Each structure stands twice: as C-alpha cells, then as structure tokens.
Amino acid sequence: MAKRLHYVAAAALVATAASFATTRAYAYYWHHFLPNRLFKQVSAQIADSTTRTGGWINMTPDAGWVADHLVATYRGGITTANNTFAFTVSQSGELLSLKRS
C-alpha cells in the first residue's frame, strides 16, 4: 500500500511540473517572443534601421477582430528622425492600423 502511495504522489508531482512548464512556455510565447518578433517585422516595414530612433510594443495582447475572427493584437509605436508612428498588428503579422503623429 505504501508503494502505491509513492507512485501516486510521484505521478501527481510530474503532472503538476508538466502543467507548470506548459503554462510558462505559453506565457513566454504570447508575452515575450511573439511581440518582439512582430515589432521587428513592423519596424522593418515602416523604416530602415538607420532612420529609426526608438520604438515600443505593448507585451500584453489585446483582442481584435480580423475578417470576423477574434485574434490577439498588439499596439506599438516607432520613432524615426522625422516622424512618430503608432501601429496595431495582429498575431499573424498583418498591419491593422498605422497612424503618423
């Protein structure tokens, strides 16, 4: 009986560790990896690296509608030597809005 209890406890511990690792990987993807990749992609579309002086992207996704589908969107901005741009980009990399300030 005691051996069975050890196996059950070990299985519960492994399941908890796997769940924790999956949750952390999911959060890293949506709140770090994807926004950084999208920022690099959009900033390359808007201005070349020699004229870009700064930029930012919100790491927390917003909900947005693209072609009647609910998707994650990210808001950000890019500053160049002459202009400041605000943008919204979808999780697929589609530029949804671009405003020059």
N, C-alpha and C positions, 0 to 999 in steps of 0.2 A: 504494500500500500504506500509506503514512504517513497519508493522508487517512482511510482506513478505520479505522485505529487510533485516530485522534482521535474519530471518530464513535462507536466502541465505548466509548471512555473517557467520552465525554460522556453516552452513554446509561446507563452504569453509575453515573455520578455523579448523574444525575437520578433513577434508580431508588432509589439509596441515600437521597437527600434526601427523596423522597416517602415512603419507608418510615419514616424518622426522624420526619417530620411526623405521619404517621398514628399511630405509637406514642405520641408526645407528646400528641396530641389524645385518644387512648383513655385514657391515664393521667389526664389532666386531668378527663375526664368522670367516671370511676369513683372518683377520689381527691380531688376538689375540688367540682365542680359538683353532682353528684348528692347527696353527703352534705349539703351546705349547703341544697339545696332540700328534702330530706327533713326536716332539722332545723327549718326554718321551718314546714313543714307540720305536723309533730307538735307543735311548741311552741304553735302556734295552736290545736290541738285540746285541749291539756291546760290551758293557762292563758292569760289575756289578757296583753297586754304590760305592763299596769300592775302586776300582781302578780308577774310573773316577775323574779327577781333574778339568775339565771345559768343556764348550761347548757353542754353539751358534746356532741359526737358523734365517734365514732371514724372517722377518714377512711379507714381500711383496711377493706374489706368482709370479712365472714365468710360462710361457706357455710351455708345453711339450707334446710330443706325446707318448702315451702308447697304443699299439695294435690298431693303426690307429684312435685313439680318442684324441682330444685335451683336456688336463686336466691341472689343476693347480699343479705345482711342487714347492717344497721348497728346498733351499740349506742350508746346515749347516755343523757343524763340532763338533767333540768330542775329547777332550784331555784326555788321560789316563796317568798313571805313566810312560809308556814305549813308547807310540805311539801317533800320531795325525791322526785322520780320517776325511776325507771330504766326505759328502754324499749328494745325491739328493733323495728326497722321493716324491711320488705322493700324491695327496689329499686323496686317498684311503688307504694310509699307506704302499704301495708297495715300497720297497727299489730299486730305479732305478740304482744308482751307489754308489760305496763305494771305496774310494782310501785311502791307507795308505801313510802318508807322512814321 
